[in-house]
Amino acid sequence: MTSRRNVIRFAVGSPDGPRSSIWRVWTERDGSTYVSVRKIAGSFKASLHPHGWRIAFADVSEARRLALGTPPTDRAIDKFLPSAKLAPGVCRGFVVLIPSLGVSAPRDGEVANGDIRWLSPAPEGLVVEVSLFLLAEPTEGWPGRDSMGTQLVGSLPLQGDGAVWIVTRVIQPSAPFLDNCKAAQAQAAAAGRAKAVADSDYRILVSGEMHEDGCRFFVDLKVPEEMSRSLLNLTTE
């Protein structure tokens, strides 16, 4: 079972104001690392196991109910090799991208409680990048501190002397990336798959692959309120 010290939660924004999803990263004794949004960690997550890496739903029926586009036939929507090593014993395991358009005030006014590490939102048009680096051996400092200008979120132990280091920075995305985010929001609203209610927050995750090292990522997006209203109409008429 995962102990409290083997879990890190983070989010962009503030407990009582605009914010992203609350993210959860945890490790297990078998050397596995997991990444998911806290509310859906039991249903959907990225799993970095010693025997294989994947992004998967808990079961196929859940995948068919929630996935946009062509209904998947496997609960694992992506099975992939570990990312290319950046140095001996070092690779980037996973990335969470939170654009400025992914941060908004929850309409139910709920205050986020618990041990959460809060990150500053990115200015409009920029993206908060949170990277998980897997290191086989102890290191001084954290990955990218000097070369990438990263800030430390936290670290978790892995088997032996290994560790997962979670770091963050703000990046300038490409124009196609932002266009794709807006297209995903529109697709989610048009699909009408969520059972939305007037005070609910409808969020979506988009997965993808980094070109430079094959690392997978999640993009955390909020469906804007005007789109949510359209979705509500679609699901109640």
JOCOR-V805325 format. One line per field, one symbol per residue. phi: phi as a letter, one per 40 degrees, with the letter a starting at -180 (. if undefined). psi: psi as a letter, one per 30 degrees, with the letter a starting at -180 (. if undefined). burial: 1 if it has 16 or more other ideal C-beta (glycine too) atoms within 10 Angstrom, else 0. A space follows every 10 residues. Layout:
phi=???
psi=???
burial=???
//
This chain:
phi=.ccdcbbbba achacbadac cccbbabbcc gcbbbacdcb dcbaacbbcd cibabaccac cccccbccgc dcbbcccaba cdccccadgb accabbbbcd ccbaccccgc ccbhcbccbc ccddgbbcbb bbbbbcbdac gbcgdccbgc bcciabcbdg bcabbbbaab bcccdccccc cccccccccc cgccccbdbc bbbbbbbabc ccbgccabbc bbcddccccc cdcccbc
psi=kklefgkkkl lkblegakla lklkklllfg gkkkklkefg fffklkkjlf flklkllele eeeeefklak klfkfjfkkl lklkkflkgk ljelkkkjle ggklkkffgk kklljkjkkk lklkflkkkj kjkkkflllk alkgeeffhl kkellkkakb gllkkjlllk ljlleeeeee eeeeeeeeee ehfkiklegl jjllkklakk eeggkllkkj kkjleeeeee eeeeff.
burial=0000011111 1111000011 1111111100 0111111101 0011111100 0011111000 0110010000 0100100001 0110010000 1111111111 1111010000 0100010010 1100001111 1111110010 0111000001 0010110100 0111111101 0010000100 1001100110 0111010000 1111110001 0000111111 1111001101 1100000
//
